[in-house]
Amino acid sequence: MTTYFITGGSGFIGRRIIERLRVVEPDATILVLVRENTLPRFSRYLASAPELDQITPVVGNLTAPGLGLGAADLPDIDHVIHLAAIYDMTADADAQHAANVEGTARVADFAQQVDAMLHHVSSIAVSGDHRGTFTEHDFDCGQGFPTPYHRTKFAAEKLVREREGLRWRIYRPSVVVGDSHTGEMDKIDGPYYFFGHLRLLGALPHSLPLPMPDLGHVNIVPVDYVANGIVALCSTQPGRSGQVFHLADPRRRTITDMYNAIAPGFRGPRGHNVIPRALVEPLVTVAGSGVLRVARDLVATQQGIPPALLDGMSLTADFRSDDSVAALRDRGIELPDLDDYGPRLWTYWSRHLDPARHRRTDPRGPLVGKHVLITGGSTGIGKATARMCVARGADVFIVARDRDALDAAVAELSATGSKEGVPPGRVFAYPCDITDEEAVAGLVKTVLAEHDHVDVLVNNAGRSIRRAAVNSTDRLHDHHRLMAVNYFGAVTLTLALLPHMVARQSGHVVNVSSVAVQSRGPRFGAYAASKAALEAFSEATRTETLSDHVTFSNVRLPLVRTRMIAPTHAYDNQAGIWGVDKAASRVLHAITERPYTVNSPIGVLAEVGHLFAGRLTTRVMHQEYLMIGESAAALGNSSDAER
């Protein structure tokens, strides 16, 4: 019975090698090196597949002496398959050296210690900037290395080759993409970084010949071919050492060829190289040096493309894999044709990896299937907004302190009919005091665990105090209470959801603000200050999260007839006060259209007045201050909420 020891077994290629080994050699013993912090995740993977019940995880560390293991405690090992490495060109150079070179040295030590054959998974990156053919028999051709990734892969392979007394085989995959049958890929890497830009070409007529520059050559293979090939070659002439295999496409394809293989997935037009490589290459070289490189890297970063990827995007070597192809053909393994599986790569990426997938809207409406969290959602503007969102197909999470009020709101909102021909969404209640930081953290954790994500946060919960500063000299707590809800509560919840939204590359925050921010009218100094603070926080944060597609809207509402203004009886018969539905419609507009601000005519007028006629505007507001006195609550003659 054969025993395999695998590093990197929890990775994208490693998992498939394990699964293939279980099929080819069902009686084999398979030990998998895992770090302690990844053991739970790997154990869940094993538990999800009953056929992997004989896989044994071994906790260790790739860069520790002896891999942090007691070799005497392990069974006799026949083969060590070394996959663990950093395959990311964008990773820090020191981290790449530690994992790719030092880690390989530790694995080589271990393989010698247990007297096993080392199967080292290298990369075609060892060819660096070599020009011309590069076969399984080539290695050090005096090539340079455009990135630390190329350099460390070369150094690691050199270490294996030169280790005296070590029995080894080396496998050099080219750029590994998704599964040829399902398109499945674990992350955005290599050509996937450009898929979002290629999608734009799908808007062009399908029959249009697309002129393209010759950007050079690329070599990609599907992960299933790599995994199946390594497993098959491990058992070929098991005693023979010193073999090198290229798991690469023997066909020399241009980047345009790769595009044409993928384009049917999004109905893109067929590309044709019309600008020769001889003209393109000097321009690429110039753009990658000096001041132009800084500009190139800045633009690439803005577009979500790692600049390091541009340095190694086009292959200069012509990879030959004649010996490897023949050996695999004898084992019944053929390389799938990229033209056949290319569209499946696109489809899987579009559904599971596209950073913009969470920003897509349902053709039936912008809120269909979206998740909206609304604070202060049990009454007033919050409840009216929730009703409008539910009617348009959104699942709404209403948050408030009063459990009974929430339950009543859920019962009412659940009876909401459909709007615009879409099925209504669902309503869920979550009691929470947003001034309690721990409660907010628990709220976010629970909502994400139960519903996976939040698309829109509406900071609607608020508190108002209408009292002149001269009557508040002994009431500093008024300012604290307003800031606790209107500013700190909203900011706490925003910050709690921000990492989640950034990770999803999608999110929108709507702040229900006030016309008081623009008018700065009398008796609303504390209230206006708290809302202005929230707006300032949001406007500054919006500039930071622009590339992360997390946006902010401030909805500046005038007086709305809610229980918040009820203590001020001067407003009972005043004209121009909005109803909750009118106010909620403005919040809905901010949710669906995502403007920076939503203003009212009275707010714009006040803002213009302060800007162009400050003295006159102040005088007019002072007259309003003299005409309308303090409420009974402000004068201490009432026990209502304003106190």
C-alpha positions as CSV (number, residue, x, y, z in Angstrom):
1,M,0.0,0.0,0.0
2,T,1.4,3.4,-1.1
3,T,1.6,6.4,1.3
4,Y,1.5,9.9,0.1
5,F,2.4,13.1,2.1
6,I,1.0,16.2,0.5
7,T,1.7,19.9,1.2
8,G,-0.8,22.5,0.0
9,G,-3.5,19.8,0.0
10,S,-6.1,22.3,1.1
11,G,-5.5,24.5,-2.0
12,F,-7.3,24.6,-5.3
13,I,-5.0,22.1,-7.1
14,G,-4.3,20.1,-3.9
15,R,-7.9,19.2,-3.2
16,R,-8.2,17.9,-6.7
17,I,-5.1,15.8,-6.4
18,I,-6.4,14.3,-3.2
19,E,-9.7,13.5,-4.8
20,R,-8.0,12.0,-7.9
21,L,-5.7,9.9,-5.8
22,R,-8.6,8.4,-3.9
23,V,-10.1,7.3,-7.3
24,V,-6.9,6.0,-8.8
25,E,-5.5,4.4,-5.6
26,P,-8.4,3.9,-3.2
27,D,-6.2,1.9,-0.8
28,A,-3.5,4.5,-0.6
29,T,-2.8,6.3,2.7
30,I,-2.8,10.1,2.3
31,L,-1.4,12.5,4.8
32,V,-2.0,16.2,4.3
33,L,0.1,18.9,6.0
34,V,-2.1,21.7,7.2
35,R,-1.5,24.8,9.4
36,E,-3.3,24.8,12.7
37,N,-5.4,27.8,11.8
38,T,-6.6,26.1,8.6
39,L,-7.4,22.7,10.2
40,P,-11.0,23.5,10.9
41,R,-11.7,24.6,7.3
42,F,-9.9,21.5,5.9
43,S,-11.7,19.2,8.4
44,R,-15.1,20.6,7.1
45,Y,-14.0,19.9,3.6
46,L,-13.2,16.3,4.4
47,A,-16.5,15.9,6.3
48,S,-18.4,17.1,3.2
49,A,-17.0,14.3,1.1
50,P,-17.5,10.8,2.5
51,E,-15.1,9.3,0.0
52,L,-12.3,11.2,1.7
53,D,-12.7,9.5,5.0
54,Q,-9.2,8.0,4.9
55,I,-7.5,11.3,4.4
56,T,-5.4,12.3,7.5
57,P,-4.6,15.9,8.2
58,V,-1.3,16.5,9.9
59,V,-0.8,19.8,11.7
60,G,2.6,21.4,10.9
61,N,4.3,24.4,9.5
62,L,5.9,24.6,6.0
63,T,8.8,26.8,7.2
64,A,9.6,25.1,10.5
65,P,12.5,22.6,10.8
66,G,11.2,19.1,10.1
67,L,7.9,20.8,9.1
68,G,7.1,20.9,12.8
69,L,6.5,17.2,12.8
70,G,7.9,14.2,14.5
71,A,8.8,12.0,11.6
72,A,9.1,8.9,13.9
73,D,5.4,9.2,14.6
74,L,4.5,9.0,10.9
75,P,4.0,5.8,8.8
76,D,6.6,5.0,6.1
77,I,6.1,7.6,3.3
78,D,6.7,6.7,-0.4
79,H,5.9,10.0,-2.1
80,V,6.0,13.6,-0.9
81,I,3.9,15.9,-3.3
82,H,4.9,19.5,-2.6
83,L,2.3,21.9,-3.7
84,A,2.3,24.5,-0.9
85,A,3.6,27.9,-2.2
86,I,2.5,31.4,-2.8
87,Y,1.2,31.5,-6.4
88,D,0.2,35.2,-6.2
89,M,2.4,37.5,-8.3
90,T,1.2,40.4,-6.2
91,A,2.4,39.0,-2.9
92,D,5.2,40.6,-0.9
93,A,8.7,39.5,-2.1
94,D,9.8,38.4,1.3
95,A,6.7,36.4,1.9
96,Q,7.2,34.7,-1.5
97,H,10.8,33.8,-0.7
98,A,9.8,32.4,2.7
99,A,7.1,30.2,1.3
100,N,8.4,29.3,-2.1
101,V,12.2,28.9,-1.4
102,E,12.6,28.3,2.3
103,G,9.5,26.2,2.4
104,T,10.7,24.0,-0.4
105,A,14.0,23.6,1.4
106,R,12.2,22.3,4.5
107,V,10.1,19.9,2.4
108,A,13.3,18.6,0.7
109,D,14.8,18.0,4.1
110,F,11.7,16.1,5.1
111,A,11.6,14.0,2.0
112,Q,15.2,13.0,2.5
113,Q,14.6,12.3,6.2
114,V,11.7,9.9,5.4
115,D,13.5,8.5,2.2
116,A,10.6,9.4,-0.1
117,M,10.4,10.6,-3.7
118,L,9.8,14.4,-3.8
119,H,7.3,15.5,-6.4
120,H,7.9,19.2,-6.6
121,V,5.3,21.3,-8.3
122,S,7.1,24.2,-9.9
123,S,5.9,26.5,-12.7
124,I,6.7,27.6,-16.2
125,A,7.6,30.9,-14.5
126,V,11.1,29.4,-14.1
127,S,11.7,30.4,-17.7
128,G,11.6,34.1,-16.7
129,D,12.2,36.3,-19.8
130,H,13.8,33.6,-21.9
131,R,13.2,33.9,-25.6
132,G,12.8,30.9,-27.8
133,T,11.9,27.3,-27.1
134,F,11.9,26.0,-23.6
135,T,11.5,22.2,-23.2
136,E,11.4,19.9,-20.2
137,H,15.2,19.6,-20.5
138,D,15.8,23.3,-20.2
139,F,16.3,25.1,-16.9
140,D,19.1,27.7,-16.5
141,C,19.3,29.5,-19.8
142,G,20.7,32.8,-18.4
143,Q,17.2,34.2,-18.2
144,G,16.1,37.2,-16.1
145,F,13.1,37.4,-13.9
146,P,10.4,40.1,-14.3
147,T,8.8,39.5,-10.8
148,P,9.7,38.1,-7.4
149,Y,7.3,35.2,-8.2
150,H,9.4,34.1,-11.3
151,R,12.6,34.5,-9.3
152,T,11.4,32.4,-6.3
153,K,10.0,29.6,-8.4
154,F,13.4,29.3,-10.2
155,A,15.3,29.4,-6.9
156,A,13.0,26.7,-5.4
157,E,13.4,24.4,-8.4
158,K,17.2,25.0,-8.4
159,L,17.3,24.0,-4.8
160,V,15.5,20.7,-5.5
161,R,17.7,19.9,-8.5
162,E,21.0,20.5,-6.6
163,R,20.1,18.7,-3.3
164,E,22.5,15.8,-3.1
165,G,20.9,12.4,-2.5
166,L,17.4,13.7,-3.0
167,R,15.1,11.7,-5.4
168,W,12.9,14.1,-7.2
169,R,10.5,14.9,-10.0
170,I,9.4,18.3,-11.1
171,Y,6.1,19.4,-12.6
172,R,5.8,22.8,-14.3
173,P,2.1,23.8,-14.8
174,S,1.5,26.8,-17.0
175,V,-1.2,29.4,-15.9
176,V,-3.9,27.3,-14.1
177,V,-7.5,28.3,-14.8
178,G,-10.8,26.7,-13.8
179,D,-12.1,23.2,-14.3
180,S,-12.7,22.3,-17.9
181,H,-16.0,20.7,-17.1
182,T,-17.6,23.1,-14.6
183,G,-15.4,26.2,-15.0
184,E,-14.9,26.2,-11.2
185,M,-12.1,28.5,-10.0
186,D,-11.3,29.5,-6.4
187,K,-10.1,33.1,-6.9
188,I,-9.5,35.8,-9.4
189,D,-6.0,35.3,-10.8
190,G,-4.1,35.7,-14.0
191,P,-6.4,36.3,-17.0
192,Y,-9.4,36.6,-14.7
193,Y,-8.3,40.1,-13.8
194,F,-9.2,41.2,-17.3
195,F,-12.6,39.5,-17.5
196,G,-14.5,42.5,-16.3
197,H,-13.0,44.6,-19.0
198,L,-13.6,42.0,-21.7
199,R,-17.3,42.0,-20.8
200,L,-17.6,45.5,-22.2
201,L,-16.9,44.1,-25.6
202,G,-20.1,42.0,-25.3
203,A,-22.0,45.2,-26.0
204,L,-20.6,45.3,-29.6
205,P,-22.3,43.5,-32.5
206,H,-21.4,39.8,-32.3
207,S,-20.6,39.7,-36.0
208,L,-18.3,42.7,-35.9
209,P,-14.6,41.8,-36.7
210,L,-12.7,43.3,-33.7
211,P,-9.3,44.7,-34.5
212,M,-6.8,44.0,-31.7
213,P,-3.1,44.6,-31.0
214,D,-0.9,41.5,-30.8
215,L,-0.1,41.5,-27.1
216,G,2.0,38.4,-27.2
217,H,1.5,34.8,-26.2
218,V,-0.2,33.1,-23.2
219,N,-0.3,29.5,-22.0
220,I,-3.1,28.3,-19.8
221,V,-4.4,24.8,-18.7
222,P,-7.4,23.8,-16.7
223,V,-7.0,22.6,-13.1
224,D,-8.4,19.2,-13.7
225,Y,-5.7,18.5,-16.4
226,V,-3.0,19.6,-13.9
227,A,-4.3,17.4,-11.1
228,N,-5.0,14.4,-13.2
229,G,-1.6,14.7,-14.9
230,I,0.4,15.0,-11.6
231,V,-1.4,11.9,-10.2
232,A,-0.8,9.9,-13.3
233,L,2.9,10.9,-13.6
234,C,3.6,10.2,-9.9
235,S,3.1,6.5,-10.5
236,T,4.9,6.4,-13.9
237,Q,8.2,4.5,-13.5
238,P,8.1,5.1,-9.7
239,G,11.7,4.5,-9.1
240,R,13.0,6.9,-11.7
241,S,14.4,10.3,-10.4
242,G,15.3,13.5,-12.2
243,Q,12.3,13.8,-14.6
244,V,10.7,17.1,-15.5
245,F,7.2,17.4,-16.9
246,H,5.5,20.4,-18.6
247,L,1.8,20.5,-17.8
248,A,1.3,23.2,-20.5
249,D,-0.6,23.7,-23.7
250,P,1.6,22.6,-26.6
251,R,-0.3,24.9,-28.9
252,R,1.2,28.4,-29.1
253,R,-1.7,30.8,-28.5
254,T,-1.8,34.6,-28.6
255,I,-3.7,36.6,-26.1
256,T,-6.2,37.3,-28.8
257,D,-6.6,33.5,-29.3
258,M,-7.4,33.3,-25.6
259,Y,-9.9,36.1,-25.9
260,N,-11.6,34.3,-28.8
261,A,-11.9,31.1,-26.9
262,I,-13.7,32.9,-24.0
263,A,-15.7,35.4,-26.0
264,P,-18.6,33.1,-26.8
265,G,-19.4,33.1,-23.1
266,F,-20.5,36.8,-23.3
267,R,-21.3,36.9,-27.1
268,G,-18.3,39.1,-27.8
269,P,-17.1,39.7,-31.3
270,R,-14.2,37.7,-32.7
271,G,-10.8,39.5,-32.4
272,H,-8.2,39.7,-35.1
273,N,-4.6,40.8,-34.5
274,V,-4.1,43.9,-36.8
275,I,-1.4,45.7,-35.0
276,P,1.8,43.6,-35.2
277,R,3.8,42.6,-32.1
278,A,6.8,44.4,-33.5
279,L,5.0,47.7,-33.0
280,V,3.2,46.8,-29.7
281,E,6.2,45.4,-27.8
282,P,8.3,48.6,-27.8
283,L,5.2,50.6,-26.5
284,V,4.7,48.0,-23.7
285,T,8.3,48.2,-22.7
286,V,8.3,52.0,-22.6
287,A,5.1,52.0,-20.5
288,G,6.7,49.7,-18.0
289,S,9.7,51.9,-17.2
290,G,10.4,55.3,-15.6
291,V,7.6,57.8,-15.1
292,L,5.3,56.1,-17.4
293,R,5.5,53.0,-15.3
294,V,4.1,55.0,-12.3
295,A,1.2,56.2,-14.4
296,R,0.6,52.7,-15.8
297,D,0.6,51.1,-12.3
298,L,-1.8,53.8,-11.0
299,V,-4.2,53.2,-13.9
300,A,-4.0,49.4,-13.5
301,T,-4.6,49.7,-9.7
302,Q,-7.6,51.9,-10.3
303,Q,-9.0,49.2,-12.7
304,G,-8.4,46.4,-10.2
305,I,-5.4,44.9,-12.1
306,P,-2.3,44.2,-10.0
307,P,0.6,46.1,-11.7
308,A,2.9,43.1,-11.2
309,L,0.6,41.0,-13.5
310,L,1.4,43.3,-16.4
311,D,5.2,42.6,-16.0
312,G,4.6,38.9,-16.7
313,M,1.4,38.9,-18.7
314,S,3.0,38.0,-22.1
315,L,5.2,34.9,-22.3
316,T,8.4,35.3,-24.3
317,A,9.3,31.6,-24.2
318,D,7.8,28.9,-26.5
319,F,7.0,26.1,-24.2
320,R,7.4,22.6,-25.6
321,S,5.8,19.7,-23.8
322,D,6.2,16.9,-26.3
323,D,7.6,14.4,-23.8
324,S,5.0,15.2,-21.2
325,V,2.1,15.1,-23.6
326,A,3.3,11.7,-24.9
327,A,3.6,10.3,-21.3
328,L,0.2,11.5,-20.4
329,R,-1.4,10.2,-23.6
330,D,-0.1,6.8,-22.6
331,R,-2.0,7.2,-19.4
332,G,-5.2,8.2,-21.2
333,I,-5.0,11.9,-20.3
334,E,-5.6,14.5,-23.0
335,L,-5.5,18.2,-22.7
336,P,-9.0,19.7,-23.1
337,D,-9.2,22.3,-25.9
338,L,-9.5,25.8,-24.6
339,D,-11.9,26.7,-27.4
340,D,-14.3,24.1,-25.9
341,Y,-14.1,25.0,-22.2
342,G,-13.3,28.7,-22.5
343,P,-17.0,29.8,-22.3
344,R,-17.4,27.8,-19.2
345,L,-14.6,29.7,-17.5
346,W,-16.5,32.9,-18.3
347,T,-19.8,31.6,-17.0
348,Y,-18.4,30.4,-13.7
349,W,-16.5,33.7,-13.2
350,S,-19.6,35.7,-14.0
351,R,-21.7,33.8,-11.5
352,H,-19.3,33.3,-8.6
353,L,-16.2,35.6,-8.9
354,D,-17.1,38.7,-10.8
355,P,-16.4,41.6,-8.3
356,A,-19.4,43.4,-9.8
357,R,-21.9,40.5,-9.4
358,H,-23.3,41.9,-6.2
359,R,-24.0,45.2,-7.9
360,R,-26.1,43.7,-10.6
361,T,-29.8,44.5,-10.5
362,D,-32.7,42.2,-11.3
363,P,-34.4,43.1,-14.6
364,R,-37.7,43.3,-12.7
365,G,-36.5,46.2,-10.5
366,P,-33.5,47.6,-8.6
367,L,-34.7,46.3,-5.2
368,V,-35.8,42.8,-6.2
369,G,-33.8,40.3,-4.0
370,K,-31.8,43.1,-2.3
371,H,-31.3,43.2,1.5
372,V,-32.1,46.5,3.2
373,L,-31.4,47.2,6.9
374,I,-33.4,50.2,8.3
375,T,-32.9,51.6,11.8
376,G,-35.9,53.2,13.5
377,G,-37.9,50.8,11.3
378,S,-40.9,50.2,13.5
379,T,-42.5,53.6,13.1
380,G,-42.7,56.8,11.0
381,I,-40.4,57.3,8.1
382,G,-38.5,54.1,8.7
383,K,-41.6,51.9,8.6
384,A,-42.9,53.7,5.5
385,T,-39.6,53.2,3.8
386,A,-39.6,49.5,4.8
387,R,-43.1,49.2,3.3
388,M,-42.0,50.7,-0.1
389,C,-38.9,48.4,-0.2
390,V,-40.9,45.3,0.6
391,A,-43.4,46.1,-2.1
392,R,-40.6,46.3,-4.6
393,G,-39.2,42.9,-3.8
394,A,-36.5,43.7,-1.1
395,D,-36.0,41.7,2.1
396,V,-36.0,44.3,4.9
397,F,-34.5,44.1,8.3
398,I,-36.1,46.6,10.6
399,V,-34.2,47.6,13.8
400,A,-35.6,49.4,16.8
401,R,-35.4,49.1,20.6
402,D,-39.1,48.2,21.3
403,R,-39.7,44.5,20.6
404,D,-43.5,44.9,20.7
405,A,-43.4,47.8,18.2
406,L,-41.2,45.7,15.9
407,D,-43.6,42.8,16.0
408,A,-46.5,45.0,15.2
409,A,-44.6,46.6,12.3
410,V,-43.6,43.1,11.0
411,A,-47.3,42.0,11.1
412,E,-48.3,45.2,9.2
413,L,-45.5,45.1,6.7
414,S,-45.9,41.4,5.9
415,A,-49.3,42.2,4.5
416,T,-47.8,44.6,1.9
417,G,-48.9,43.9,-1.6
418,S,-46.6,43.7,-4.6
419,K,-45.5,46.8,-6.6
420,E,-44.7,46.9,-10.3
421,G,-45.4,43.3,-10.8
422,V,-42.8,41.8,-8.6
423,P,-43.4,39.5,-5.6
424,P,-43.1,41.3,-2.3
425,G,-40.1,40.8,-0.1
426,R,-40.0,39.6,3.5
427,V,-39.6,41.6,6.8
428,F,-37.5,40.6,9.7
429,A,-37.3,42.3,13.1
430,Y,-34.1,42.8,15.1
431,P,-34.3,44.6,18.5
432,C,-31.2,46.7,19.1
433,D,-30.1,49.8,20.9
434,I,-27.8,51.4,18.4
435,T,-26.1,53.5,21.1
436,D,-24.7,50.2,22.6
437,E,-21.6,49.2,20.6
438,E,-21.7,45.6,21.7
439,A,-25.4,45.3,20.8
440,V,-24.6,46.7,17.3
441,A,-21.8,44.2,16.8
442,G,-24.2,41.4,17.8
443,L,-26.8,42.7,15.5
444,V,-24.5,42.7,12.5
445,K,-23.1,39.3,13.3
446,T,-26.7,37.9,13.6
447,V,-28.0,39.5,10.4
448,L,-25.1,38.4,8.3
449,A,-25.2,34.8,9.8
450,E,-28.9,34.6,9.0
451,H,-29.1,36.4,5.7
452,D,-25.6,36.4,4.3
453,H,-25.3,40.0,3.4
454,V,-26.7,43.6,3.6
455,D,-26.9,45.6,0.4
456,V,-28.2,48.9,1.8
457,L,-28.1,50.4,5.3
458,V,-30.5,53.1,6.1
459,N,-29.5,55.2,9.1
460,N,-33.0,56.4,10.0
461,A,-33.2,56.2,13.8
462,G,-32.9,59.6,15.2
463,R,-33.6,62.0,18.1
464,S,-34.5,65.7,18.0
465,I,-34.4,68.5,20.5
466,R,-35.9,71.9,19.7
467,R,-34.5,74.2,22.3
468,A,-32.6,77.5,22.2
469,A,-29.0,77.4,23.3
470,V,-29.7,80.1,26.0
471,N,-32.2,77.7,27.5
472,S,-29.8,74.8,27.3
473,T,-26.9,76.2,29.3
474,D,-27.4,73.6,32.0
475,R,-28.4,70.8,29.6
476,L,-25.2,69.6,28.0
477,H,-26.7,66.1,28.2
478,D,-29.1,67.2,25.4
479,H,-26.1,67.3,23.0
480,H,-24.8,64.0,24.3
481,R,-28.1,62.3,23.8
482,L,-28.5,63.5,20.2
483,M,-24.9,62.7,19.3
484,A,-25.3,59.2,20.8
485,V,-28.1,58.3,18.4
486,N,-27.8,60.6,15.4
487,Y,-24.1,60.4,15.1
488,F,-22.3,57.7,17.1
489,G,-25.1,55.2,16.7
490,A,-25.2,55.6,12.9
491,V,-21.4,55.6,12.7
492,T,-21.1,52.5,14.8
493,L,-23.5,50.6,12.6
494,T,-21.8,51.9,9.4
495,L,-18.4,50.9,10.6
496,A,-19.6,47.5,11.6
497,L,-21.0,46.8,8.1
498,L,-18.2,48.6,6.2
499,P,-15.7,45.7,6.0
500,H,-18.5,43.4,4.8
501,M,-19.6,45.8,2.1
502,V,-16.0,46.4,1.0
503,A,-15.4,42.7,0.8
504,R,-18.4,42.3,-1.4
505,Q,-17.4,45.3,-3.5
506,S,-21.0,46.5,-3.1
507,G,-22.9,48.6,-0.6
508,H,-24.9,51.7,-0.1
509,V,-25.5,53.8,3.1
510,V,-28.4,56.2,3.3
511,N,-28.4,58.7,6.1
512,V,-31.8,60.3,6.9
513,S,-30.5,63.8,7.6
514,S,-32.3,67.1,7.9
515,V,-32.9,70.4,6.2
516,A,-31.5,71.9,9.5
517,V,-28.0,71.1,8.1
518,Q,-28.7,73.6,5.4
519,S,-30.8,76.1,7.2
520,R,-29.1,76.0,10.6
521,G,-32.3,77.5,12.0
522,P,-32.9,78.7,15.5
523,R,-33.5,76.2,18.3
524,F,-32.0,73.3,16.3
525,G,-28.3,73.9,17.0
526,A,-27.8,70.5,18.8
527,Y,-29.9,68.6,16.2
528,A,-28.3,70.3,13.2
529,A,-24.8,69.7,14.6
530,S,-25.4,65.9,15.1
531,K,-26.8,65.5,11.5
532,A,-24.0,67.7,10.0
533,A,-21.4,65.5,11.8
534,L,-22.9,62.4,10.3
535,E,-23.0,64.0,6.8
536,A,-19.3,65.0,7.2
537,F,-18.3,61.5,8.2
538,S,-20.2,60.0,5.3
539,E,-18.8,62.5,2.7
540,A,-15.2,61.8,3.8
541,T,-15.7,58.0,3.9
542,R,-17.3,58.1,0.4
543,T,-14.1,59.4,-1.0
544,E,-12.2,56.5,0.5
545,T,-14.6,53.8,-0.6
546,L,-15.1,54.9,-4.2
547,S,-13.0,52.1,-5.7
548,D,-14.7,49.6,-3.3
549,H,-18.1,50.6,-4.7
550,V,-19.5,51.5,-1.3
551,T,-21.5,54.7,-1.7
552,F,-23.3,57.2,0.6
553,S,-26.4,59.3,0.3
554,N,-27.6,62.1,2.6
555,V,-31.4,62.7,2.5
556,R,-32.1,66.2,3.9
557,L,-35.7,66.2,4.9
558,P,-37.8,69.2,6.1
559,L,-40.2,68.8,9.0
560,V,-42.1,65.6,8.7
561,R,-45.3,64.9,10.7
562,T,-44.0,62.2,13.0
563,R,-44.0,61.7,16.8
564,M,-40.6,63.5,16.8
565,I,-42.2,66.9,16.3
566,A,-45.4,66.2,18.2
567,P,-44.3,68.0,21.4
568,T,-44.1,71.3,19.5
569,H,-47.7,72.4,19.2
570,A,-46.8,75.3,17.1
571,Y,-46.4,72.8,14.2
572,D,-49.9,71.3,14.6
573,N,-51.5,73.5,11.9
574,Q,-48.4,74.7,10.1
575,A,-48.5,74.3,6.4
576,G,-45.6,72.7,4.4
577,I,-44.9,69.9,6.8
578,W,-44.4,66.7,4.9
579,G,-46.2,63.4,5.5
580,V,-44.2,60.2,6.2
581,D,-44.9,58.7,2.8
582,K,-43.6,61.8,1.0
583,A,-40.4,61.7,3.2
584,A,-40.1,57.9,2.7
585,S,-40.3,58.3,-1.1
586,R,-37.2,60.6,-0.9
587,V,-35.4,57.9,1.1
588,L,-36.5,55.3,-1.4
589,H,-35.0,57.5,-4.2
590,A,-31.7,57.6,-2.4
591,I,-31.8,53.8,-2.0
592,T,-32.4,53.1,-5.7
593,E,-30.6,55.9,-7.4
594,R,-27.7,56.6,-4.9
595,P,-27.4,60.3,-5.3
596,Y,-24.9,62.2,-3.1
597,T,-27.7,64.2,-1.6
598,V,-31.4,64.5,-1.7
599,N,-32.6,68.0,-1.1
600,S,-35.9,69.8,-0.7
601,P,-36.7,73.3,-2.2
602,I,-36.8,74.9,1.2
603,G,-33.4,73.4,2.1
604,V,-31.8,74.7,-1.2
605,L,-33.4,78.1,-0.6
606,A,-31.9,78.3,2.9
607,E,-28.5,77.1,1.6
608,V,-28.5,79.7,-1.2
609,G,-29.6,82.4,1.2
610,H,-26.7,81.7,3.6
611,L,-24.3,81.6,0.7
612,F,-25.3,84.8,-1.1
613,A,-27.3,86.8,1.5
614,G,-26.0,85.7,4.9
615,R,-27.0,88.7,6.9
616,L,-30.5,88.9,5.5
617,T,-31.1,85.1,5.9
618,T,-29.9,85.4,9.5
619,R,-32.2,88.3,10.2
620,V,-35.2,86.4,8.7
621,M,-34.5,83.4,10.8
622,H,-34.1,85.6,13.9
623,Q,-37.6,86.9,13.2
624,E,-38.9,83.4,13.0
625,Y,-37.2,82.7,16.4
626,L,-38.9,85.7,18.0
627,M,-42.3,84.8,16.5
628,I,-42.4,81.1,17.5
629,G,-41.5,80.5,21.1
630,E,-40.2,77.5,22.9
631,S,-42.4,74.5,23.3
632,A,-43.8,73.5,26.7
633,A,-41.2,70.7,26.8
634,A,-38.4,73.0,26.2
635,L,-39.5,75.3,29.0
636,G,-39.8,72.4,31.4
637,N,-43.6,72.4,31.5
638,S,-44.0,68.9,30.0
639,S,-42.7,65.4,30.6
640,D,-42.8,64.4,26.9
641,A,-39.9,63.0,24.9
642,E,-38.3,66.3,24.0
643,R,-36.9,66.5,27.6
